[in-house]
Amino acid sequence: MLQAINLSHSFEYPLFSEVNLDIKAGSTTAIVGASGSGKSTILHILSTLLKPKSGEVIFGGKNLYSLKDDELLKIRRQDFGIIFQAHYLFRGFSAGENIELASILSGQKIDKNILERLGIAGLMTQKASELSGGQQQRISIARVLAKRPKIIFADEPTGNLDSHTAADVMSVLCQYTKEQSSALVLVTHDERLAGQMDAQFRLENEKLNQIRG
């Protein structure tokens, strides 16, 4: 589904070079590494949010960074779902309106079963600003899934959740991936969580090495 070829990037100092990844349909992949190693930067490059210094990201047979801005926007809106640790909800909207907006933009129907499994079905009429941090994070995850993305990119998606809720959320994300023949690419510092994914990589000393899978 997605292929990264010889990616490299740097800011004031080199982050990584010669990063290669092959993401298959129905698969879950975790990238772990120390804080500041560049793992979130890899995720941003894969999800079209940041152009690499060199290398290619192939999706649908095309190098994403050779496409025009409107083509990239269409892929980001319809095919990719990005989950950040910060929820970025529209605070003046209700929980339901936040999710419905994503559904309208993508032309997909909201799966009420996902709302139930995330434990947020009863929150739809509440303003986002009235919800706890954990509730807001689950709303943001439901908003991403409402798009029915082909690939989910998740940056520490359970960082604001207690262990029980985090397990439920990851179960929902993994089940969605298998049922929809989608793919999940997860960046986390949680080794236990990473161990639940089909494949695991570690970013260390500017290189991305496959641990298993």
C-alpha positions, 0 to 999 in steps of 0.5 A: 500500500505504501512504500518508503524508499531511501528517506533522509531528513535533517534539521540542525543535525541529521535525523535519519538516512536510507529509511526504507519501509514497505507497508502492506494492506491489513498490516500494523506497524510500530516505530519506536525510538528515543525522544528526539530520534526522528520517529514522528518526523518519519510519520509526518513524511509518510503522511504527506505533512513534511517533504523529506530531504531525499527519497520517495514515498510511493502510494498508488504507484506514484511518488507523493512528493511529485504530486501537486498540492491539490492531489496531495490534499485529496489523498490526505482527505480521503485515503489517509487518517492522521491521529495526533497525541493532541486532539485538535477538535473544534472546541465550539462544535459538539462531539458529534459535529466534529465526527460528522464533519469528517464524514461529510468531507470524505463522503462516508457514513459514520459507523455507530458500532465504532462509537460504541466500542470507543465508549463515546456514543453517549457524548455526541451532543456535548461540546468538545470543550466540556469533555475530558482529555481522554474523551476528546482523544477518543472523539478525535480517533472516531473522527479519523475512522469516520473517513474510512482511511486506507492508511492510519498514521498514529503518533502516540495515540494513547498517550493521554489515556489510562491503560484500560481505555488505551487497550480498548482504543488499540483494539478498535484501531487494529480491528478496523485495520484487519476488517477494512484491509487498511494499514496502521503505522504507529509511532510510540515510546511504549514497547509493550504496545509496539509489541502488539503490532505485526511488525516493529522497527526501531529508529536508532543512530540515524537508521531504521532497523526492523526488530521483528515482523 
